[in-house]
Every structure is written in C-alpha cells, then in structure tokens.
Amino acid sequence: MSIPSFTLNRQIEICGPEISERIAAAVASGQFILGSAVTEFETAIARAIGTPHAIGVANGSDALYLALRALGIGTGDEVVTTPFTFFATAGSILRTGAKPVFTDIQVDTFNMDPDTALARVTPRTRAMLPVHLFGLMADMTALMSGYSGPIVEDAAQAIGASLHGRAAGTMGVLGCFSFFPTKNLGAFGDAGLVTAHDTGLADKVKILRVHGATKKYYHETLGINSRLDAMQAAVLSAKLPYLAGWTERRIALATRYTNALTQLGIAEVVPPIVPVGYRHVFHQYTIRAERRDELAQHLKEHGIGTTVYYPLSLHLQPVFRELGYKAGEFPNSEEAQRVVLSLPMFPELTDLEVDQVVEAIGAFYGYHA
Ligand SMILES: Cc1ncc(COP(=O)(O)O)c(C=O)c1O
C-alpha cells in the first residue's frame, strides 16, 4: 500500500490540458510579469472569493507583509497573533519592524482563542492577525465584536472557507492567501493574493508590490518586488473552475474519516471538529493522537504518509527568542505540537484509501471494525 500524505500527480491528469492551454496563451501574450493573465486571474478570483479587490503578489508570506505595511504597521507597533501556525504569519509581523504578540489557541479548533487574544490588546496594538488554520476560520465574530482595530486574515490555508456564510478573506480589512503548490488552490511555484474591501488599501498594496512606485520609476515609499507572474496566474486561472468541486470532495473525505474514526471509537484519537456555522475546507485533516510519533511511524511502515503541522510552536522558536516567551506559556499550543497529525488529504484521494488509513490507525491502537 502507498498512500501519500499529498500528491499533485493525480490532479495533473485531470486539468493538465487546460493548464497547458493557459500557459501557451500567456507565453503568446509576451507579458510575463503582471499583465493580462494576472489581471484576468485577479478578476476571476475576486469574484470567486466575493471581494471587491484582489491583488496578486509573489507568495502568501509577502501578502501578509504587504497587508501589514498597507496599514502603516512598523517599528514600535504590536500585532496580536497565534503561535500555532506556519512561520510566515509571525515572520511577516517581525519583517515590518513590529512585534508579534502571541496568544494561546483553542484546543479543539487549533485557532486563536478570542478571549485571550482580546486580553492581549494594548495601546500599542495596531492590528490582529488571526489564522484560519487547516481550512477552518478563526472566530472572527468574537474578534470583531471585541476589537475595533484592523483585523488581517491569514487565509493562506482557507480559500473557500466561511463563517455564517461570510467567506475567508472578506471579514477582516485585508485577507491574505497563498497559492503554494500544496494549497487547496495551488500554483506551479510561489504565488499569493491580498484581498481588500477598501479601494485606498488595495491601491496601497498595489503600490507596495512594485517597490512603492505610483508610476514606473517614480517611488513614493519603500516597497518590495512582489509581483504575481503570468505563468502562475495562468495555472491558477485554469485550476480555479475546479476549486469548488475539489473543496466539496475534501469535505466529503473529511466526513468519511471522521465517521470511520468515530465508529471505531479509538479513545486515543480525536478527529477535527467543525463548529456550527463554519465551513471547514480541510486543507488538512488533522487529528489529535496520543503516541503520535509512534502512530506516524506505524503508518509509514504501512506505506501511509502523514505530516506534523507544526512540531514547534512559534513562541518557542529561536528566531523569536528576544520576545521573551517561555515553555509552558501557551499550553494549548504546546499540547497541539505534541499530538497533531495530518492524515492524507487531497481531492483525488479515494474512499478506499481513507478506509485503509483508518483501518491502519485502528490496528495501531488495537481497535478493529
Ligand atoms: C498559515 C500560513 N500563512 C502563511 C503562509 C505563507 O505562504 P507562502 O508559502 O505562499 O509564502 C502559509 C503557507 O505556506 C501558511 O500556511
């Protein structure tokens, strides 16, 4: 048996021809950076997400940095965020010169706990940066009712997710997406997006992504080079029409995993939850498992790939040492790093493969259907 934790090989068989056509058109256009392929993608993705402005950038990390910079965040400012996320979330804050202020997560959603987050707000707080981890939105309702400043959504893993019908990337002042190849909508390289309601903020992001230039060779402010390229836009435009179906399939696979795991009733394993009113898009299907490392090893021996997102909470990473956080400070995040295990999840995974993964998990703990 060989079930990878993720593969794109099966997807290419489905949409390869459309991708080739789009790439050929982009090549023929002779525009390789920004240009018509990027504008076309920006228009299509804005409509798909339901946002007035979508600005293509080089990657999700830059999307976060540019969003914070568009808000004028820099040295001396604080941004409240979660320590249980990919590095780029807090890295982008540090990159502006501001200070990431961590707060613990909720055990069952892996997302920023709104109550403790709100308690971390100080007069220096300039924004909140919640992450919609694994495809489940953070509790934006609670954050927005308790904090009147700008909220930037790290929606890198959550395209298509929603909370009470409101899409990820449309609730905060700015939304940031990644199209890293393994994401639910993935390019053939790095790519990212910033979404905005406000035209003024959208314009700032557009200027910041081209070295702060309002007009070619006239620079208003210090920006960076973070343009989306035409090849990536072509790939993304070709894949976008498939996204809704792929998301439905992810949800169906997750439901199958959860039903099967629940049926086995393995005391040591807790499947992910989907709180009422949320649409979880299962970028990852992440369980909490006792003896996690042994389980991962057992699955590996049976040809099943898994991944640990994330093995070390950001507040314990050497790069953030100067912020002065200590082990034990965020118990839920530290517990998560000990027990999380992401099982194989991609739309082309078969029902049979899900059943085989669950069977192998059951066998490890001595449970059988
Ligand atoms: C939560 C989160 N934030 C930010 C990023 C950064 O995106 P990118 O890898 O496109 O720079 C990622 C993706 O890797 C992510 O998962």
Ligand as a Chemical Component Dictionary entry (heavy atoms), coordinates in Angstrom:
data_LIG
# 
_chem_comp.id                   LIG 
_chem_comp.type                 NON-POLYMER 
_chem_comp.pdbx_formal_charge   0 
_chem_comp.three_letter_code    LIG 
# 
loop_
_chem_comp_atom.comp_id 
_chem_comp_atom.atom_id 
_chem_comp_atom.alt_atom_id 
_chem_comp_atom.type_symbol 
_chem_comp_atom.charge 
_chem_comp_atom.model_Cartn_x 
_chem_comp_atom.model_Cartn_y 
_chem_comp_atom.model_Cartn_z 
_chem_comp_atom.pdbx_ordinal 
LIG C1 C1 C 0 -0.874 29.866 7.602  1  
LIG C2 C2 C 0 0.089  30.278 6.527  2  
LIG N1 N1 N 0 0.460  31.558 6.453  3  
LIG C3 C3 C 0 1.305  31.988 5.507  4  
LIG C4 C4 C 0 1.832  31.134 4.560  5  
LIG C5 C5 C 0 2.845  31.642 3.596  6  
LIG O1 O1 O 0 2.544  31.414 2.278  7  
LIG P1 P1 P 0 3.699  31.189 1.194  8  
LIG O2 O2 O 0 4.320  29.870 1.439  9  
LIG O3 O3 O 0 2.962  31.271 -0.093 10 
LIG O4 O4 O 0 4.664  32.313 1.349  11 
LIG C6 C6 C 0 1.441  29.786 4.591  12 
LIG C7 C7 C 0 1.882  28.827 3.561  13 
LIG O5 O5 O 0 2.806  28.194 3.458  14 
LIG C8 C8 C 0 0.570  29.341 5.601  15 
LIG O6 O6 O 0 0.218  28.068 5.691  16 
# 
loop_
_chem_comp_bond.comp_id 
_chem_comp_bond.atom_id_1 
_chem_comp_bond.atom_id_2 
_chem_comp_bond.value_order 
_chem_comp_bond.pdbx_ordinal 
LIG C1 C2 SING 1  
LIG C2 N1 SING 2  
LIG C2 C8 DOUB 3  
LIG N1 C3 DOUB 4  
LIG C3 C4 SING 5  
LIG C4 C5 SING 6  
LIG C4 C6 DOUB 7  
LIG C5 O1 SING 8  
LIG O1 P1 SING 9  
LIG P1 O2 DOUB 10 
LIG P1 O3 SING 11 
LIG P1 O4 SING 12 
LIG C6 C7 SING 13 
LIG C6 C8 SING 14 
LIG C7 O5 DOUB 15 
LIG C8 O6 SING 16 
# 
